[in-house]
Amino acid sequence: MNPLAGYRRKALRFFRVSCLILVLIPFVGGSVWGQTNEELAENLVKENWYQLKNRVKLNKSDSLLLVQAGESTPMARYFFSSLNSIVQKDGFKAIFWSNARLTNGYRIESYLKSFSIHYVPMKTGFLRQKKFLRMGRLVQNIQVVNLRDKRVLWSGDLASAKQDTLTQNQVSDYQKTQISFLRGEMERTEGAFRMYLKLGFLAGVSIAVIVLFFSIRTT
């Protein structure tokens, strides 16, 4: 067996695996793909809701009194309405709002702390096609009160974040939404995240070249 051919196959295999890992990195850790900004925002609310359910152990048979806390801005009303929709889709039937008089069940107060969508310009691929890293983040302060004894079961911040990679055409389409706070903001720099990807790619290429070099030297 030719030792040079074996080294070359190993180097080529390593190079392919390195490239595959670098391609998949943006999709690891809560990434989404091909969603509109409205769908992205809904997923952030859904993730916070699931976090809350796990903390408080709510059952679908429980009566829920949903209350919007804080200033009633268009953004706050939007995310409170989204929470209502998510709770209904999750199978909860006994849902009440604001000043409904309940003596049994749970009062869930939702306060919107922050929401943002940012686009970070990036270069990907050998053709250097312009793409953007979209990052969405939502922080809500939630308080859950047992209506039977007025005891606070849980209170604190819930945060969720999603990221994906979009083409320039997708960014343009998603920014056409009539809801101004869902259009997102454009960043001017690639940021540290993209720098690490570039360094990782260069490192993978360099290692492959070194392996090939020494494989040739040994023949």
Secondary structure, DSSP 8 states (H G I E B T S, - for coil): --HHHHHHHHHHHHHHHHHHHHHHGGGTTTB--S--HHHHHHHHHHHHHHHHHHHHT--TTS-EEEEE-S---HHHHHHHHHHHHHHHHTT---EEETT---SSSEEEEEEEEEEEEEEEEEEETTTTEEEEEEEEEEEEEEEEEETTTTEEEEEEEEEEEEEEEEEHHHHHHHTT-S-GGGS-EE-SS-HHHHHHHHHHHHHHHHHHHHHHHHHHHT-
